[in-house]
C-alpha cells in the first residue's frame, strides 16, 4: 500500500518531477541501433520521459537525439530530410545538426544568417551506440556519468540480442513484475517444459517439484538482490537470484547453458513504457536456433504487429486469449508467451495502478523494498544532490545466478563472485 | 491462435474487454474502502531490534497491529502439545504470552539485528508454523554481519528481508498494512 502522493512521486517521470529528475541521472536505452541502420536513414520519432524527441544518424554516422519540433513554427522534424550532415525541416528548410544546433535558415539574408543560426538550438541529448542499443543521457550535461557497462551490451557481436516492445502502462508496475519472483510459479508455469529457450535445464526440475517458494531480499550497492529458494537435494536449496539495479534494470536468473536475459523498463510517458529485452551468453555465440527463437517471440521476447513495436497480442485483441489452452493447461492464464502473460496482467491494472488499494503480503517484500529505495533515493537526490545507485558503472557489472547451495549458506555471501561480471567466464547456472 | 472476435466466441462488450483498462474506465473501479483488517504481530527478537520496534510503534497510527518484544522462553508446552511458548512484552512493559498473541493473528514479522537471540526465532517460527500463520523476518545489520542471523531465521520465516538501516522498518510495516 502506498499513499497517493507517494504513488504519484514514483510514477511521474516528466521534466521537473522528482522521479523524472532521477531517471535523468542515468544513461538509458533510447532505441535499438537497428532503428537507425545507416547514414542518412529516415529519422525516428521517440518519446522518452514524456519528452517528444527525434533521433537521427547523419551523413558521417553521428547519432543525435533532439526536440522533435522545429524551432521556427513547431513542425515535426519527422517529415524532414536527413541529408548532408543534418536534418532539414520540410516546411521552410531550417536545418539542424546532431546536437540540435541550427546550421541553416535559407530565408535569412547571408549577412544575418550565421548570427541567427547561432541563436537557434533545439534541446538535444547525446545518443551513443553500445552493443545493439542506442543510449541517451537526458540530464544536466555538467553531470554526465561514465558510459554504461552492462555486460549484455559489451559482449562480442553475435553473443547478444535485444528486442523492444511498447507496454501500455506506467513503468513502475511493469518493473515491479520483474522484481516479483513469486508470480513465476503460477503465471509462467507452462514455459519451463516447452520453451526452446528454457527447457532441458537441470534447475527446471526444482522449479517444477517445489512450487512453494521462500524469499530473501538483500540490499546491494546498485539496488536489490532478490533470492527465491526451493528445495533441492537433501540439505540443499536451489536459489534463483534476481538483481535489480536502480532504477529500471532487472535480470532473470539463467537456466542451464541457455542465454541469460532481462529487461529495462523505460518510461515513454506516465501511462506507457518501453520494455527493452536483452538476451546474451557471456562466453559463446548465440546459435542460429536460439536467435531465431528470440526473433520468433519465444523466451522473454514476443511477436509484433508488423512494422511496429506493438506486441501482436495486445489490448485490442484481448491478448489473443485462448480459453481452451488455459483449460488444457497449455498456458496458465490462456495468454501465450512469458512477456505477454506479464504485459496482459500489468496493463489490466490500468495505466497507473492505484496503490492505495492494494493488499500486499510478505512475499511482496521485494516490491516493497524497491519502492522504498526509489523513494529514499529520489529524496536524497532532490534534497541533498546525492548521486543515485546504479549510475556508477561498477553497479552495472552484475549477473543473475541459479545455483544449489548448502541449506545454511547465505546466497549473498556465497555468490558474491557469481553475482559479478567476470569477462570471459561462464555465468553460474544449473 | 483463436481471437476473441473469432466466429463462435462470445461477443466482447466495451466494458468487458481489455480496452476497459483506459484511465477513463479505471475511474469506475470500486472505491469503497476494504473493511477487513490484517491482524499482524511485530516481534523484536533482541534488544537493538526492540529499540527499532518501540520507535516504529510510536511513529504513527497503526491499523491494529501489535508491537512486542521477546523476553524469554516460557516454561512448559505452548499450543496444546505443540511448540514452546514465549513471554513477550508490549512497548509499555506489560507482559503477554506468544500463544495468546498469535490467537487470530494472520502475519508475524520478526525484527532482528546481528544480536538476535536465536532461541527466539525458533520458538516464534515454530509457533507460527503450528498455527499456519505467515511469518516474515526483517534483519537490520551492516554488510557482512547478517549471515548468522539470516541462517538462523531461514527455517523460521517464509520471507526474509535484510536491511542496511532500521529507517525502513516503519515503511515496510506500513506497506504490509500492520
Interface residues (C-beta under 8 A of the other chain):
Chain A: X1 X2 X168 X214 X215 X216 X217 X218 X219 X271 X315 X316 X317 X318 X319 X320 X321 X322 X324 X336 X344 X347 X348 X349 X350 X351 X352 X354 X357 X359 X360 X361 X362 X363 X364 X365 X368 X369 X371 X372 X375 X376 X407 X408 X409 X410 X412 X413
Chain B: X1 X2 X3 X4 X5 X12 X17 X18 X19 X21 X22 X23 X25 X26 X29 X31 X34 X107 X109 X134 X135 X136 X144 X146 X147 X150 X151 X154 X158 X159 X160 X161 X162 X163 X164 X167 X168 X171 X172 X174 X175 X176 X177
